[in-house]
Amino acid sequence: MPKRGRGNLSRSTRAASGAKKRRDSETPEEHAARLEQNRLCQAERRAVERRGRAPASPQAEPLRTAEDRAAEDEADRQHRLEQDRLRTAEDRAAEGEAERQHRRELDRQHTAECRASESQTVHMHRLDVQRQRQSQRRTAEAADEHDLRLHAQADRRRDRLLELAHQPHVLGRMDRQCPHCGALRWNDEPASICCHSGKTHLEPRRDPPDFLKRLLTGEHPDSSQFLKDIRKYNGALHMTSLGAAQREQPGWNPSFILHGQMHHRIGSLLPNPEDPARFCQVFFVDEELQTRLQWATGLNSRLLAELQATLHDCNSYVRSFKSAVDLLRSDPQLQNAKVVINSDARPSGEHVRRFNLPECSEVGILTDLGDDEGVIQAQRRDVILRLRDGGLQDICETHRSYDPLEYVLLFPFGEDGWHIGLKQDRGITNMKFYAFMIQVRPGQFNSLLYGRRLFQQYLVDQAAKIESERLTYIRQHQKDLQSESLRGLRDALHEDDGNPEEVGKHIILTSSYVGGPRYRLERQQDAMAYVHAYGRPDLFLTMTCNPKWPEILAELLPGQTAVDRPDITARVFELKKKAFLNRLKSLFGDTLARVCSLEYQKRGLPHVHALLWLADKLKPDQYDSIISAEIPDPVADADLHKLVAENLLHGPCGQQLNPGAPCMENGVCSKRYPRAFLAATRVEEDGYPHYCRRSVEMGGFSVTKMAKLRGGQKANFTFDNRWVVPYCPALLREFRCHLNVEICATVKAIKYVVKYITKGSDMAAYQVRQEAASASASTTAPTVGQSAHGKMVDEIKDYLLGRYIGPMEAVNTILGFEVHSRYPPVIRLAVHLKDEQRVFFTRETAQAVAARPKDTTLTAFFDLCRQDEVARGLLYQEVPRHFTWDNRAHTWHRAGRGRETAGQPAGVVTTGNIGRITQSVLEWATASTCACSW
């Protein structure tokens, strides 16, 4: 037997040593090749092992695996999982970048296939499991782990800022077609924006006459002049008088803006012998064209004559009026008859003395309008005209002729507008009707979209009609809004002559009306509730619509600009606004609260304000990484340099440069420009950070561009960093518009910012003055329903006197876009003395309300504390975080959804709801003050 010597051992040692030397000297490519070879060999060995113990059928392998895993104990299972994790970690550590990307792509595809094939039940179960797992992890984490997680999220989102640095937000083309009405929309728009998923169906409109169509589309030689003055041409041909305080906004964004109320009025069919013909009367005089040119100067007489002839040929109202005038002139017995425009397209129950005209049925003639017939016509809101005299009368906004009599160039055939019958018979409200009318449908010619300035007027008119209907409803239901303290109601009812109709009687504009003074005051107080709960806000952002966005320009018709299509501009901004608000969380981290408000300037462009309360508060050393107030390097970052130069340079303004600038007040810039040069960012006592603004000598940059200077003259002006509006570079690159970002550094700036964000759109400046009471005046109490000085308080009228409606705000009203949003919800908590709560009643319910008043949030809280042990440990203001208020049953219930918190009993979850103490829902004594304080 050979002796075991040192030679064999030395040979294996030498072999191992040689292999180690070869591995130490191999290149990265050789190292990767060796590992790949080892993996292939290992895979072959495992395949051989599997073949050696291959089952009789393919189904037996998973069964054997399941049996083995069912038989293993917890220690074996943990050992197997640990081995799998180690093997996976080794494999992933050895894989290259291409292999890693390929593996991740396969994982994404597999995940997408699994989620696409899962049922709704499985989907909801998976989400619930994920939420529970996340809630358990966050409940169990310690305070330092919680802070570490928030910081890690903030770091990841800071990295995301860099990833998004050169990725502009793109909506794509408006190419998705509604399967019900054929309207086009963007991919992110809701399917209900056009026809409410098929619930609104209207007959397709006929193409306008060929002559008018060529004028609208730019194919006629006179199209340019016609489209420029289309409102003048329509004003020379319309049959009604437009009663409105109009405001023409000049400049680069010309807009038709309504101030106050709008009325359509119509007079008699023929003028008195001593009066000139006006409006519809012009169609029936001998010198028709000359009469029109007297009232509308600067128009092309040949073009006006052709338009006039076109309306005589095709407009049903012109032909009906002409037939009626001819009949009344020819028959002496009909000299005192009246011409009636039916409120319904096909009225039922024709009067026996009604003469239907042979050519068309738009109007009828009544020979005698008795008292009963007059009441019926008034109730139906028919338009009743005399041959002469009679004065002007308003056309009801719910009348079918309201639109075609005014917009004769948009409705040349006299097609019906929205009328009350559509709502009563088919459930089509005016809002749904006009949302349907302004859509783009391939293959259908929509003359509204070619109307330019006349289209602006049409939109504003219809938005005013929609608001008017809402305000009319509020005015007609004032009895439902009668309010008084419970004690006051009981005292009034116990008087001998107590009349519940004389208690709490005011004409009020409720806080539910969007845009009203009470609505804005409620939103301001809600925002201050966030301040009370979370302290100062962190960021104040303002994004303004850019009419040069490519999504807007791509959808314009030939020859149009953004101002000609407020429908497209408003829709694009709505989508950009939603994307902007969604992006804020991914960029700045978890948000504790957010307030967002949409506003419209008098020049027509919309802008959105947002206040953010971040979970991870910003620190002064982070300001410069988020916000910049400097012009970028034109060489190193040419794209950002161009964006800042186009969108974020203020002015120039000032007494020397441009004293007539819009920002100038009392000889100084209200925005405090130009700012001072600073070498570094610092926070001053005024509550705002003073950002780094370096001069050219300090290493800053400047840009020279055309600007409006003193006297309105345009000349080259050199802007330096003193004129830059603070911005976030990542957001500016993505949304490419005027996007101001400010940091709220101290509490001192909060009240101004909160009031600014909830102030609402531009309103007219007016003041309600009340004369001081005379010293010798009687001390008798004023009449109920009047102010202390004998004047009725009418908040609806005050609101109408001060409002402005521009074309883009009109589109927002028609399409129902959101004006104000906030998160989390704010629950208003009433506070009152016993029997001093505010109660609502009518004449029929006054006795029942006085006997059994409904619980308020306060009285229901008292009942809750008697029944629920958890509620007894909460302050009144803390109740909304764990309980929800049932507004119908007037009771508190435990919240069903929320996050589980350590230390809370089973079944109790925590929500993000904020409680806000309010003295009463409506304070009548301060109604006039609230209405005028804005």
Salt bridges, closest charged atoms under 4 A:
ASP24 OD2 - LYS20 NZ 3.23
GLU26 OE2 - HIS31 ND1 3.06
GLU26 OE2 - ARG34 NH2 2.97
GLU36 OE1 - ARG39 NH2 2.61
GLU61 OE1 - ARG64 NH1 3.97
GLU72 OE2 - ARG80 NH2 2.84
GLU74 OE2 - ARG77 NH1 3.79
GLU82 OE1 - ARG85 NH2 2.89
ASP84 OD2 - ARG80 NH1 3.98
ASP84 OD1 - ARG87 NH2 2.63
GLU95 OE2 - ARG100 NE 3.95
GLU95 OE2 - ARG103 NH2 2.79
GLU97 OE1 - ARG100 NH1 2.86
GLU105 OE1 - ARG108 NH2 2.97
ASP107 OD2 - ARG103 NH1 3.82
GLU118 OE2 - HIS123 ND1 3.07
GLU118 OE2 - ARG126 NH2 2.78
ASP128 OD1 - ARG131 NH2 2.43
GLU141 OE2 - HIS146 ND1 3.16
GLU141 OE2 - ARG149 NH2 2.95
GLU163 OE1 - ARG160 NH1 2.96
GLU189 OE1 - ARG571 NH2 2.78
ASP207 OD2 - LYS213 NZ 3.24
ASP210 OD2 - ARG214 NE 3.26
ASP222 OD2 - HIS220 ND1 3.93
ASP222 OD2 - ARG302 NH2 2.63
GLU248 OE2 - ARG231 NH1 2.58
GLU248 OE1 - ARG453 NH2 2.28
GLU288 OE2 - ARG292 NH2 2.76
GLU288 OE1 - HIS312 NE2 3.00
GLU306 OE2 - ARG302 NH1 3.49
GLU350 OE1 - ARG354 NE 2.68
GLU362 OE1 - ARG400 NH1 2.76
GLU373 OE1 - HIS351 NE2 3.85
GLU373 OE2 - ARG354 NH2 3.96
ASP382 OD2 - ARG380 NH2 3.63
ASP394 OD2 - HIS263 ND1 3.85
ASP394 OD1 - ARG265 NE 2.98
ASP403 OD1 - LYS465 NZ 3.38
GLU406 OE2 - HIS238 ND1 2.95
ASP416 OD1 - ARG400 NH1 3.14
ASP461 OD2 - HIS264 NE2 2.66
GLU467 OE1 - ARG803 NH1 2.69
GLU469 OE2 - LYS423 NZ 3.19
GLU501 OE2 - LYS479 NZ 3.72
GLU501 OE2 - ARG843 NH1 3.57
GLU522 OE1 - ARG828 NE 3.02
GLU522 OE1 - ARG916 NH2 2.70
ASP526 OD2 - ARG523 NH1 3.93
ASP526 OD2 - ARG822 NE 3.39
ASP526 OD2 - ARG828 NH2 2.95
ASP526 OD1 - ARG916 NE 2.82
ASP538 OD1 - ARG536 NH1 3.72
ASP538 OD2 - LYS617 NZ 3.04
GLU551 OE2 - LYS576 NZ 3.20
GLU555 OE2 - ARG173 NE 2.84
ASP564 OD2 - ARG452 NE 3.96
ASP567 OD2 - ARG565 NH2 2.99
GLU574 OE1 - LYS577 NZ 3.31
ASP590 OD1 - ARG157 NH2 3.99
GLU599 OE1 - HIS607 NE2 3.28
GLU599 OE1 - HIS609 NE2 3.57
GLU599 OE1 - LYS759 NZ 3.10
ASP616 OD2 - HIS151 ND1 3.98
GLU630 OE2 - ARG694 NE 2.92
ASP637 OD2 - ARG733 NH2 1.88
ASP639 OD1 - ARG736 NH2 2.69
GLU684 OE2 - ARG682 NE 2.26
ASP686 OD2 - ARG672 NH1 3.10
ASP686 OD2 - HIS690 NE2 3.15
ASP720 OD2 - ARG722 NH2 3.17
GLU734 OE2 - ARG583 NE 2.70
ASP794 OD2 - ARG475 NH1 3.26
GLU795 OE2 - ARG518 NH2 2.66
ASP835 OD2 - ARG490 NH1 3.56
GLU836 OE2 - ARG487 NE 2.76
ASP863 OD1 - ARG866 NH1 2.40
ASP868 OD2 - ARG894 NE 3.03
ASP886 OD2 - HIS893 NE2 3.77
